[in-house]
Amino acid sequence: MRIQVETTLNGEPTTFLCEAHHSLLDVLRNGLGLTGTKEGCSTGDCGACSVLMDGRLVPACLVLAPEAQDRTVITIEGIATSEALHPLQQKFLEHAALQCGVCTPGFIVAAKALLDANPNPSETETRYWLAGNLCRCTGYDKIVRAVLDAAAEMSSGKAAAR
Amino acid sequence: MLSIRYEAPRSIAEAIHLLASDPGAHVLAGGTDLLVQFRAGAKQPSAFIDVKRIPDLVGISLDTNGLRLGAATPAAAICEHAELGRLWPGLVEAVHLIGSAQIQGRGSVGGNLCNASPAADTTSALIADRAECVIAGPGGERVVPAERFCTGPGTTILRRDELLVAVVLPRPPARTADAYFRLIPRSEMDIAVAGAGASVTLDASGTCTAARVAVGAVAPTALLVDAAGQALIGTRLDEATLSLAAAAASAAARPISDKRGTAAYRRHVVGVLAKRAIVSAAARARER
């Protein structure tokens, strides 16, 4: 039986139809055409499908689509503004913190969750926080440096704005 | 074509009714075990009963008596709660060891108990902390000590029409603290080869007046090791006493050999972990 779900997706009221057993990941990619969120393992181990639901970092593969009713969901497509990339996205480019790019949306969403809660994480905190995001190309150093650089820039930007 | 239902009851009574009226219905908390088992074909529920819309099942309340953890409260909410980390550092460490930040955004202590993995990190910590499980059913509520909740790998004392609604912990008395240690072959994102939780109470002179030790991943369920706790009481936790407690933990273990470790290794290392947990809990208790 199809279920109608009303949610807020990247700031926009959104309605979709799904089956009870469909994952949020299925609906984002196949129903709504938001293919930035990637499917890696579908068992919650790789972090490629990371999204924010009510501000909390979750793997979209382990969320049933009907659970999104009345929730707010942010995907990688909701991270940049129409004018500018998010500092995390900019720093991933500057540090060349990607090769194939499949893990990148998950890393950026996970890193955003980290910086939302902890604007100045240590390298150790960053590495532990990102332990649930797997990259099979670059190694993790450039990714960690990009996140720390973004944190530094965002903090100094805030200081300048004051 | 699958014809599975999704239900999001708003009350415990409604959830119990849904469970009682459909033998194939399965409770969904964070889904970090259930949805993986479902996709692998290991579980084929006729309905997902999502209990996260029931206010009693999601939330943390702390008062002078102790702590009530809604069974479906995500692990991340527990780790973010400053007061819990101060009162039960060992339990919060165990919760923080579960999976990744993403998994902690979904997985819950109640779900961890109901999945009944012998290696569940939180279960040994809960047992050490004298946790009790609040279970609702058609006839009302019953309360069961955490050490009696799991009955084997993947099995619990829950009847089909019962729901774990909360885990409650008594507030630790003066100079009481807990700790949890596990062994994994890497630094993060793994499942315990063995684990041990301890809660230790000291008097003003540093003598142990109460202690609980629990071990995980070394038997079909996490175990309360009474002999290990008893060995500590009345002592000042000298080296010989710690060795006795470690030996008691090893003796209680009934491990299997699998890809994570041999039975002999697990039996040895769980004693080492129990000793470290006791030492760490006692050091924290001295600071209180």
Boltz contact constraints between the chains, C-beta under 6 A:
constraints:
  - contact:
      token1: [A, 20]
      token2: [B, 4]
      max_distance: 6.0
  - contact:
      token1: [A, 20]
      token2: [B, 5]
      max_distance: 6.0
  - contact:
      token1: [A, 20]
      token2: [B, 6]
      max_distance: 6.0
  - contact:
      token1: [A, 21]
      token2: [B, 2]
      max_distance: 6.0
  - contact:
      token1: [A, 21]
      token2: [B, 4]
      max_distance: 6.0
  - contact:
      token1: [A, 43]
      token2: [B, 36]
      max_distance: 6.0
  - contact:
      token1: [A, 44]
      token2: [B, 32]
      max_distance: 6.0
  - contact:
      token1: [A, 44]
      token2: [B, 103]
      max_distance: 6.0
  - contact:
      token1: [A, 47]
      token2: [B, 102]
      max_distance: 6.0
  - contact:
      token1: [A, 50]
      token2: [B, 102]
      max_distance: 6.0
  - contact:
      token1: [A, 56]
      token2: [B, 105]
      max_distance: 6.0
  - contact:
      token1: [A, 57]
      token2: [B, 101]
      max_distance: 6.0
  - contact:
      token1: [A, 57]
      token2: [B, 102]
      max_distance: 6.0
  - contact:
      token1: [A, 57]
      token2: [B, 105]
      max_distance: 6.0
  - contact:
      token1: [A, 58]
      token2: [B, 102]
      max_distance: 6.0
  - contact:
      token1: [A, 58]
      token2: [B, 105]
      max_distance: 6.0
  - contact:
      token1: [A, 58]
      token2: [B, 106]
      max_distance: 6.0
  - contact:
      token1: [A, 59]
      token2: [B, 102]
      max_distance: 6.0
  - contact:
      token1: [A, 62]
      token2: [B, 31]
      max_distance: 6.0
  - contact:
      token1: [A, 62]
      token2: [B, 32]
      max_distance: 6.0
  - contact:
      token1: [A, 62]
      token2: [B, 35]
      max_distance: 6.0
  - contact:
      token1: [A, 62]
      token2: [B, 106]
      max_distance: 6.0
  - contact:
      token1: [A, 66]
      token2: [B, 6]
      max_distance: 6.0
  - contact:
      token1: [A, 129]
      token2: [B, 101]
      max_distance: 6.0
  - contact:
      token1: [A, 131]
      token2: [B, 100]
      max_distance: 6.0
  - contact:
      token1: [A, 131]
      token2: [B, 188]
      max_distance: 6.0
  - contact:
      token1: [A, 131]
      token2: [B, 189]
      max_distance: 6.0
  - contact:
      token1: [A, 132]
      token2: [B, 100]
      max_distance: 6.0
  - contact:
      token1: [A, 132]
      token2: [B, 101]
      max_distance: 6.0
  - contact:
      token1: [A, 132]
      token2: [B, 102]
      max_distance: 6.0
